[in-house]
Amino acid sequence: MNHTRRRFLQSLGAAAIAGSGVAGTASAQATPVVAMENNYFDPIGLFVEPGTTVRFEIAAGAHSATAYPDRVPAGADAFDSGVLSSGSYDVAFERPGTYDYYCIPHESVGMVGRIVVGRPGGPAEDSPVPDGDVPESETIVERGAVAYGGDGDAGGGMMGRGMGGGMMNGRGMGWFGRLPFVGGALGALGLGAGALYWALRRGDAGGSRTDPAVAALRERYARGEIDEAEFADRLERLRSRGENANE
């Protein structure tokens, strides 16, 4: 009787070990996915261990996942998917460090992202992203993934201009959604209309009304993907670039 019981318990232990091994293998083989949405990557910040393959997948529109050659760790390849209208693109990240990347057609409207492999490091940590804003590397490491327009900008988690609490898209409404219910909606509408009028006037004074980057930025604002402050800031930057190019 004792012998039979002992053999039964040993069988249970072996099954538990085998099951944990299968689960560990499945976890190690999981492929994180970065969705390429309408002019943004989601998650915008991602942490992975060295040797992980990340999949960039088209969710809407046509985009690319293109690393800045001077914002990847030393010895790492600057990946480039080319512009895709469907399907996905896989990248194996072997070297630890920080990788910043962008979308070729939508770089001018801030479609950028960051991946931290193992630990932050490399030239990407020395300066802000040229176009747009990404989460701080420490925030990415701490959270594992930072969703675009989510709460990743809370507590100073986002770097650069325009992301300090005002991002708006289908998932998060930033400060707009936190206004008091009574009177807040009317106040926000008035504020938004004033800021939009001011930004459009300044943008039209310094650049062409048909400039494609400006048009794309206005469409992004109209869809609610960015707030008034970020829209005005980006429009000012585009206007400044146009003035510098004409000098």
Secondary structure, 3 states (H helix, E strand, C coil): CHHHHHHHHHHHHHHHHHHHHHHHHHHHHCCCEEEECCCCEECCEEEECCCEEEEEEECCCCECCEECCCCCCCCCCCCECCCECCCEEEEEECCCEEEEEECCCCHHHCCEEEEEECCCCCHHHCCCCCCCCCECHHHHHHHCEECCCCCCCCCCCECCCCCCCCCCCCCCCHHHHHCCHHHHHHHHHHHHHHHHHHHHHHHHHHCCCCCHHHHHHHHHHHCCCCCHHHHHHHHHHHHHHHHHHHC
